[in-house]
């Protein structure tokens, strides 16, 4: 598995990602 560096780059909390995906699937 890759190093957890990509996780540090993505500072977006899972809540925002889930909300964005929910809105994307809604429309």
N, C-alpha and C positions, 0 to 999 in steps of 0.2 A: 504493500500500500504506500501511497505517497506520504511525504511528511506533512504534518498538520500546519503547513505554511499557508495553504490556500484558505484555511479556516480563519487565520489571522487577517488575511486580506479582506475577506468578506465580513465587514463589521455589522452588516444588516441583521437585526434580530430575527429569529424564525417567525415571529408574529407578523412582521411586515411582509416576509416572503409568502407566508400562508395567505395573507389578505390579498396580496397581488395576484396569486394564483387563483384564488376564489373569484376575484373580480374578472380575471381573464377568462375563466371558464363560464362565468355568468353571461358575459356579452358575446 
